[in-house]
Amino acid sequence: MKRAIVAAAVALAIAFVPLRATATIPPPAIGSTNGTSPVAVWLVIGCAATIIWAAWVANISQNRQLTSAEASFCGLGYLLRVPRQ
């Protein structure tokens, strides 16, 4: 019961505190990318996802891991190879 009373008192105190949020984010400068390119970020994420996907396919279909040559080109060395018969 004491916790409920304390929680209600704190909630009321916070609700009626006369403070305003004044933190703002300044708009970026014209032509500024803040040092990162959105394309580079998506390329890194896509490369990592393709390696994970190729490793999963190799594990399911052939019960093996990717070789370093297959994984070095974002997993495309495994996914685009010609299957041997």
N, CA, C and O atoms as CSV, one atom per row, in Angstrom:
chain,resi,resn,atom,element,x,y,z
A,1,MET,N,N,0.824,-1.189,0.000
A,1,MET,CA,C,0.000,0.000,0.000
A,1,MET,C,C,0.874,1.261,0.000
A,1,MET,O,O,0.541,2.265,-0.629
A,2,LYS,N,N,2.004,1.182,0.725
A,2,LYS,CA,C,2.903,2.337,0.780
A,2,LYS,C,C,3.483,2.627,-0.602
A,2,LYS,O,O,3.650,3.787,-0.980
A,3,ARG,N,N,3.795,1.553,-1.365
A,3,ARG,CA,C,4.366,1.754,-2.696
A,3,ARG,C,C,3.357,2.438,-3.617
A,3,ARG,O,O,3.731,3.291,-4.422
A,4,ALA,N,N,2.104,2.074,-3.503
A,4,ALA,CA,C,1.080,2.692,-4.343
A,4,ALA,C,C,0.923,4.170,-4.014
A,4,ALA,O,O,0.750,4.991,-4.915
A,5,ILE,N,N,0.983,4.509,-2.747
A,5,ILE,CA,C,0.872,5.908,-2.343
A,5,ILE,C,C,2.067,6.705,-2.835
A,5,ILE,O,O,1.916,7.818,-3.336
A,6,VAL,N,N,3.261,6.129,-2.690
A,6,VAL,CA,C,4.476,6.813,-3.150
A,6,VAL,C,C,4.448,6.955,-4.667
A,6,VAL,O,O,4.811,8.006,-5.196
A,7,ALA,N,N,4.016,5.899,-5.381
A,7,ALA,CA,C,3.954,5.966,-6.843
A,7,ALA,C,C,2.960,7.027,-7.298
A,7,ALA,O,O,3.228,7.754,-8.255
A,8,ALA,N,N,1.808,7.125,-6.620
A,8,ALA,CA,C,0.817,8.132,-6.971
A,8,ALA,C,C,1.347,9.535,-6.696
A,8,ALA,O,O,1.110,10.453,-7.481
A,9,ALA,N,N,2.059,9.705,-5.595
A,9,ALA,CA,C,2.620,11.017,-5.270
A,9,ALA,C,C,3.679,11.427,-6.287
A,9,ALA,O,O,3.726,12.586,-6.699
A,10,VAL,N,N,4.523,10.489,-6.693
A,10,VAL,CA,C,5.556,10.799,-7.689
A,10,VAL,C,C,4.917,11.111,-9.035
A,10,VAL,O,O,5.353,12.032,-9.726
A,11,ALA,N,N,3.888,10.354,-9.415
A,11,ALA,CA,C,3.207,10.608,-10.686
A,11,ALA,C,C,2.562,11.987,-10.692
A,11,ALA,O,O,2.641,12.695,-11.697
A,12,LEU,N,N,1.931,12.381,-9.603
A,12,LEU,CA,C,1.327,13.705,-9.512
A,12,LEU,C,C,2.377,14.804,-9.545
A,12,LEU,O,O,2.186,15.841,-10.180
A,13,ALA,N,N,3.488,14.569,-8.857
A,13,ALA,CA,C,4.557,15.565,-8.847
A,13,ALA,C,C,5.132,15.757,-10.246
A,13,ALA,O,O,5.401,16.884,-10.661
A,14,ILE,N,N,5.317,14.665,-10.963
A,14,ILE,CA,C,5.863,14.760,-12.318
A,14,ILE,C,C,4.843,15.411,-13.254
A,14,ILE,O,O,5.211,16.183,-14.139
A,15,ALA,N,N,3.574,15.098,-13.056
A,15,ALA,CA,C,2.542,15.636,-13.936
A,15,ALA,C,C,2.415,17.151,-13.831
A,15,ALA,O,O,2.073,17.808,-14.815
A,16,PHE,N,N,2.676,17.701,-12.687
A,16,PHE,CA,C,2.479,19.137,-12.500
A,16,PHE,C,C,3.770,19.944,-12.411
A,16,PHE,O,O,3.729,21.108,-12.015
A,17,VAL,N,N,4.891,19.372,-12.762
A,17,VAL,CA,C,6.152,20.114,-12.776
A,17,VAL,C,C,6.130,21.054,-13.975
A,17,VAL,O,O,5.855,20.618,-15.093
A,18,PRO,N,N,6.416,22.334,-13.761
A,18,PRO,CA,C,6.319,23.308,-14.855
A,18,PRO,C,C,7.574,23.350,-15.722
A,18,PRO,O,O,8.201,24.401,-15.854
A,19,LEU,N,N,7.943,22.221,-16.312
A,19,LEU,CA,C,9.104,22.174,-17.198
A,19,LEU,C,C,8.642,21.865,-18.607
A,19,LEU,O,O,7.680,21.127,-18.820
A,20,ARG,N,N,9.349,22.445,-19.562
A,20,ARG,CA,C,9.065,22.159,-20.954
A,20,ARG,C,C,10.268,21.460,-21.555
A,20,ARG,O,O,11.405,21.724,-21.165
A,21,ALA,N,N,10.024,20.585,-22.487
A,21,ALA,CA,C,11.118,19.945,-23.209
A,21,ALA,C,C,11.637,20.933,-24.245
A,21,ALA,O,O,10.888,21.373,-25.118
A,22,THR,N,N,12.899,21.277,-24.153
A,22,THR,CA,C,13.452,22.266,-25.069
A,22,THR,C,C,14.571,21.702,-25.929
A,22,THR,O,O,15.188,22.438,-26.699
A,23,ALA,N,N,14.838,20.418,-25.810
A,23,ALA,CA,C,15.904,19.819,-26.612
A,23,ALA,C,C,15.432,19.690,-28.055
A,23,ALA,O,O,14.405,19.069,-28.330
A,24,THR,N,N,16.180,20.276,-28.959
A,24,THR,CA,C,15.850,20.189,-30.376
A,24,THR,C,C,17.076,19.726,-31.137
A,24,THR,O,O,18.211,19.934,-30.708
A,25,ILE,N,N,16.830,19.100,-32.261
A,25,ILE,CA,C,17.915,18.673,-33.128
A,25,ILE,C,C,18.016,19.684,-34.257
A,25,ILE,O,O,17.037,19.918,-34.966
A,26,PRO,N,N,19.185,20.287,-34.434
A,26,PRO,CA,C,19.312,21.276,-35.494
A,26,PRO,C,C,19.196,20.606,-36.863
A,26,PRO,O,O,19.630,19.466,-37.028
A,27,PRO,N,N,18.628,21.286,-37.825
A,27,PRO,CA,C,18.520,20.685,-39.161
A,27,PRO,C,C,19.902,20.515,-39.772
A,27,PRO,O,O,20.791,21.333,-39.533
A,28,PRO,N,N,20.091,19.468,-40.552
A,28,PRO,CA,C,21.412,19.264,-41.160
A,28,PRO,C,C,21.708,20.345,-42.197
A,28,PRO,O,O,20.801,20.916,-42.804
A,29,ALA,N,N,22.983,20.606,-42.379
A,29,ALA,CA,C,23.401,21.584,-43.378
A,29,ALA,C,C,23.078,21.055,-44.769
A,29,ALA,O,O,23.011,19.844,-44.980
A,30,ILE,N,N,22.882,21.944,-45.691
A,30,ILE,CA,C,22.539,21.549,-47.058
A,30,ILE,C,C,23.717,20.789,-47.661
A,30,ILE,O,O,24.846,21.280,-47.673
A,31,GLY,N,N,23.443,19.600,-48.156
A,31,GLY,CA,C,24.489,18.789,-48.763
A,31,GLY,C,C,25.305,17.999,-47.767
A,31,GLY,O,O,26.273,17.346,-48.158
A,32,SER,N,N,24.954,18.034,-46.499
A,32,SER,CA,C,25.715,17.310,-45.489
A,32,SER,C,C,25.161,15.910,-45.319
A,32,SER,O,O,23.945,15.721,-45.287
A,33,THR,N,N,26.050,14.919,-45.210
A,33,THR,CA,C,25.628,13.537,-44.971
A,33,THR,C,C,26.118,13.040,-43.624
A,33,THR,O,O,25.984,11.855,-43.321
A,34,ASN,N,N,26.676,13.907,-42.823
A,34,ASN,CA,C,27.195,13.555,-41.505
A,34,ASN,C,C,28.247,12.451,-41.564
A,34,ASN,O,O,28.408,11.705,-40.598
A,35,GLY,N,N,28.951,12.338,-42.657
A,35,GLY,CA,C,30.064,11.411,-42.756
A,35,GLY,C,C,29.696,10.001,-43.172
A,35,GLY,O,O,30.598,9.188,-43.375
A,36,THR,N,N,28.437,9.670,-43.308
A,36,THR,CA,C,28.067,8.330,-43.741
A,36,THR,C,C,27.168,8.413,-44.962
A,36,THR,O,O,26.400,9.360,-45.131
A,37,SER,N,N,27.281,7.425,-45.785
A,37,SER,CA,C,26.437,7.350,-46.968
A,37,SER,C,C,25.389,6.277,-46.752
A,37,SER,O,O,25.731,5.168,-46.341
A,38,PRO,N,N,24.128,6.565,-47.015
A,38,PRO,CA,C,23.102,5.543,-46.835
A,38,PRO,C,C,23.346,4.316,-47.712
A,38,PRO,O,O,22.989,3.201,-47.332
A,39,VAL,N,N,23.944,4.513,-48.869
A,39,VAL,CA,C,24.216,3.383,-49.752
A,39,VAL,C,C,25.240,2.457,-49.120
A,39,VAL,O,O,25.102,1.236,-49.199
A,40,ALA,N,N,26.265,3.020,-48.495
A,40,ALA,CA,C,27.292,2.203,-47.864
A,40,ALA,C,C,26.711,1.375,-46.724
A,40,ALA,O,O,27.078,0.214,-46.546
A,41,VAL,N,N,25.817,1.963,-45.962
A,41,VAL,CA,C,25.204,1.236,-44.854
A,41,VAL,C,C,24.401,0.059,-45.381
A,41,VAL,O,O,24.497,-1.045,-44.844
A,42,TRP,N,N,23.610,0.277,-46.426
A,42,TRP,CA,C,22.802,-0.807,-46.982
A,42,TRP,C,C,23.657,-1.863,-47.653
A,42,TRP,O,O,23.287,-3.037,-47.646
A,43,LEU,N,N,24.789,-1.487,-48.235
A,43,LEU,CA,C,25.690,-2.477,-48.818
A,43,LEU,C,C,26.283,-3.383,-47.753
A,43,LEU,O,O,26.380,-4.593,-47.957
A,44,VAL,N,N,26.679,-2.823,-46.631
A,44,VAL,CA,C,27.236,-3.635,-45.551
A,44,VAL,C,C,26.183,-4.578,-44.984
A,44,VAL,O,O,26.459,-5.754,-44.748
A,45,ILE,N,N,24.975,-4.062,-44.764
A,45,ILE,CA,C,23.896,-4.900,-44.236
A,45,ILE,C,C,23.541,-5.989,-45.247
A,45,ILE,O,O,23.334,-7.139,-44.861
A,46,GLY,N,N,23.469,-5.650,-46.517
A,46,GLY,CA,C,23.144,-6.634,-47.547
A,46,GLY,C,C,24.208,-7.698,-47.694
A,46,GLY,O,O,23.893,-8.871,-47.891
A,47,CYS,N,N,25.470,-7.299,-47.600
A,47,CYS,CA,C,26.563,-8.266,-47.702
A,47,CYS,C,C,26.517,-9.246,-46.535
A,47,CYS,O,O,26.650,-10.453,-46.733
A,48,ALA,N,N,26.331,-8.742,-45.339
A,48,ALA,CA,C,26.265,-9.625,-44.167
A,48,ALA,C,C,25.062,-10.558,-44.255
A,48,ALA,O,O,25.168,-11.736,-43.915
A,49,ALA,N,N,23.940,-10.053,-44.702
A,49,ALA,CA,C,22.746,-10.892,-44.816
A,49,ALA,C,C,22.930,-11.970,-45.876
A,49,ALA,O,O,22.466,-13.096,-45.696
A,50,THR,N,N,23.596,-11.644,-46.972
A,50,THR,CA,C,23.813,-12.626,-48.031
A,50,THR,C,C,24.778,-13.714,-47.578
A,50,THR,O,O,24.598,-14.879,-47.932
A,51,ILE,N,N,25.794,-13.359,-46.804
A,51,ILE,CA,C,26.715,-14.371,-46.271
A,51,ILE,C,C,25.969,-15.308,-45.337
A,51,ILE,O,O,26.145,-16.524,-45.408
A,52,ILE,N,N,25.146,-14.762,-44.472
A,52,ILE,CA,C,24.381,-15.595,-43.537
A,52,ILE,C,C,23.428,-16.504,-44.291
A,52,ILE,O,O,23.296,-17.682,-43.957
A,53,TRP,N,N,22.762,-15.966,-45.307
A,53,TRP,CA,C,21.822,-16.760,-46.078
A,53,TRP,C,C,22.527,-17.876,-46.846
A,53,TRP,O,O,22.037,-19.005,-46.874
A,54,ALA,N,N,23.685,-17.577,-47.477
A,54,ALA,CA,C,24.437,-18.590,-48.214
A,54,ALA,C,C,24.947,-19.676,-47.270
A,54,ALA,O,O,24.929,-20.857,-47.618
A,55,ALA,N,N,25.400,-19.287,-46.082
A,55,ALA,CA,C,25.862,-20.283,-45.112
A,55,ALA,C,C,24.713,-21.171,-44.656
A,55,ALA,O,O,24.896,-22.372,-44.460
A,56,TRP,N,N,23.541,-20.594,-44.490
A,56,TRP,CA,C,22.372,-21.380,-44.091
A,56,TRP,C,C,21.981,-22.372,-45.183
A,56,TRP,O,O,21.666,-23.526,-44.894
A,57,VAL,N,N,22.002,-21.920,-46.446
A,57,VAL,CA,C,21.666,-22.803,-47.558
A,57,VAL,C,C,22.690,-23.925,-47.688
A,57,VAL,O,O,22.316,-25.076,-47.915
A,58,ALA,N,N,23.981,-23.608,-47.548
A,58,ALA,CA,C,25.022,-24.631,-47.625
A,58,ALA,C,C,24.882,-25.640,-46.496
A,58,ALA,O,O,25.103,-26.835,-46.696
A,59,ASN,N,N,24.518,-25.169,-45.323
A,59,ASN,CA,C,24.344,-26.077,-44.189
A,59,ASN,C,C,23.145,-26.993,-44.403
A,59,ASN,O,O,23.227,-28.190,-44.127
A,60,ILE,N,N,22.043,-26.450,-44.887
A,60,ILE,CA,C,20.831,-27.247,-45.092
A,60,ILE,C,C,21.019,-28.240,-46.238
A,60,ILE,O,O,20.691,-29.417,-46.092
A,61,SER,N,N,21.542,-27.780,-47.373
A,61,SER,CA,C,21.598,-28.629,-48.556
A,61,SER,C,C,22.774,-29.603,-48.568
A,61,SER,O,O,22.636,-30.732,-49.038
A,62,GLN,N,N,23.927,-29.178,-48.058
A,62,GLN,CA,C,25.126,-30.016,-48.161
A,62,GLN,C,C,25.760,-30.336,-46.814
A,62,GLN,O,O,26.769,-31.040,-46.760
A,63,ASN,N,N,25.188,-29.831,-45.732
A,63,ASN,CA,C,25.701,-30.070,-44.377
A,63,ASN,C,C,27.174,-29.687,-44.266
A,63,ASN,O,O,27.995,-30.471,-43.790
A,64,ARG,N,N,27.497,-28.483,-44.707
A,64,ARG,CA,C,28.875,-27.990,-44.637
A,64,ARG,C,C,28.896,-26.489,-44.423
A,64,ARG,O,O,27.869,-25.818,-44.514
A,65,GLN,N,N,30.081,-25.975,-44.138
A,65,GLN,CA,C,30.267,-24.540,-43.973
A,65,GLN,C,C,30.736,-23.936,-45.290
A,65,GLN,O,O,31.187,-24.649,-46.186
A,66,LEU,N,N,30.625,-22.624,-45.397
A,66,LEU,CA,C,31.152,-21.939,-46.571
A,66,LEU,C,C,32.667,-21.910,-46.500
A,66,LEU,O,O,33.246,-21.809,-45.419
A,67,THR,N,N,33.306,-21.999,-47.660
A,67,THR,CA,C,34.754,-21.806,-47.695
A,67,THR,C,C,35.028,-20.306,-47.686
A,67,THR,O,O,34.121,-19.497,-47.886
A,68,SER,N,N,36.269,-19.950,-47.456
A,68,SER,CA,C,36.595,-18.519,-47.405
A,68,SER,C,C,36.438,-17.878,-48.781
A,68,SER,O,O,36.082,-16.703,-48.873
A,69,ALA,N,N,36.698,-18.627,-49.851
A,69,ALA,CA,C,36.521,-18.077,-51.199
A,69,ALA,C,C,35.047,-17.818,-51.491
A,69,ALA,O,O,34.708,-16.824,-52.134
A,70,GLU,N,N,34.171,-18.702,-51.027
A,70,GLU,CA,C,32.745,-18.514,-51.257
A,70,GLU,C,C,32.194,-17.342,-50.449
A,70,GLU,O,O,31.340,-16.600,-50.934
A,71,ALA,N,N,32.672,-17.176,-49.238
A,71,ALA,CA,C,32.169,-16.112,-48.377
A,71,ALA,C,C,32.820,-14.760,-48.656
A,71,ALA,O,O,32.288,-13.728,-48.248
A,72,SER,N,N,33.960,-14.747,-49.343
A,72,SER,CA,C,34.673,-13.487,-49.536
A,72,SER,C,C,33.936,-12.515,-50.447
A,72,SER,O,O,34.152,-11.306,-50.355
A,73,PHE,N,N,33.079,-13.012,-51.317
A,73,PHE,CA,C,32.305,-12.137,-52.194
A,73,PHE,C,C,30.861,-12.078,-51.731
A,73,PHE,O,O,29.938,-12.243,-52.529
A,74,CYS,N,N,30.667,-11.846,-50.452
A,74,CYS,CA,C,29.349,-11.686,-49.839
A,74,CYS,C,C,28.459,-12.906,-50.029
A,74,CYS,O,O,27.238,-12.770,-50.118
A,75,GLY,N,N,29.047,-14.090,-50.092
A,75,GLY,CA,C,28.257,-15.311,-50.223
A,75,GLY,C,C,27.820,-15.601,-51.636
A,75,GLY,O,O,27.251,-16.661,-51.895
A,76,LEU,N,N,28.069,-14.691,-52.560
A,76,LEU,CA,C,27.649,-14.896,-53.938
A,76,LEU,C,C,28.482,-15.963,-54.633
A,76,LEU,O,O,28.035,-16.538,-55.625
A,77,GLY,N,N,29.684,-16.240,-54.135
A,77,GLY,CA,C,30.502,-17.311,-54.687
A,77,GLY,C,C,29.832,-18.661,-54.527
A,77,GLY,O,O,30.016,-19.549,-55.359
A,78,TYR,N,N,29.077,-18.821,-53.491
A,78,TYR,CA,C,28.343,-20.078,-53.285
A,78,TYR,C,C,27.012,-20.054,-54.018
A,78,TYR,O,O,26.639,-21.034,-54.663
A,79,LEU,N,N,26.297,-18.945,-53.922
A,79,LEU,CA,C,24.936,-18.896,-54.461
A,79,LEU,C,C,24.919,-18.892,-55.993
A,79,LEU,O,O,23.956,-19.382,-56.583
A,80,LEU,N,N,25.945,-18.360,-56.656
A,80,LEU,CA,C,25.938,-18.240,-58.103
A,80,LEU,C,C,26.837,-19.279,-58.795
A,80,LEU,O,O,27.074,-19.179,-59.999
A,81,ARG,N,N,27.325,-20.248,-58.067
A,81,ARG,CA,C,28.216,-21.247,-58.679
A,81,ARG,C,C,27.390,-22.219,-59.512
A,81,ARG,O,O,26.189,-22.385,-59.302
A,82,VAL,N,N,28.078,-22.861,-60.472
A,82,VAL,CA,C,27.433,-23.873,-61.305
A,82,VAL,C,C,27.505,-25.196,-60.547
A,82,VAL,O,O,28.605,-25.621,-60.192
A,83,PRO,N,N,26.377,-25.867,-60.283
A,83,PRO,CA,C,26.426,-27.112,-59.526
A,83,PRO,C,C,27.095,-28.224,-60.304
A,83,PRO,O,O,26.876,-28.372,-61.506
A,84,ARG,N,N,27.908,-29.001,-59.623
A,84,ARG,CA,C,28.590,-30.145,-60.251
A,84,ARG,C,C,27.666,-31.355,-60.232
A,84,ARG,O,O,26.878,-31.549,-59.306
A,85,GLN,N,N,27.787,-32.161,-61.280
A,85,GLN,CA,C,26.949,-33.364,-61.337
A,85,GLN,C,C,27.775,-34.608,-61.387
A,85,GLN,O,O,27.230,-35.710,-61.437
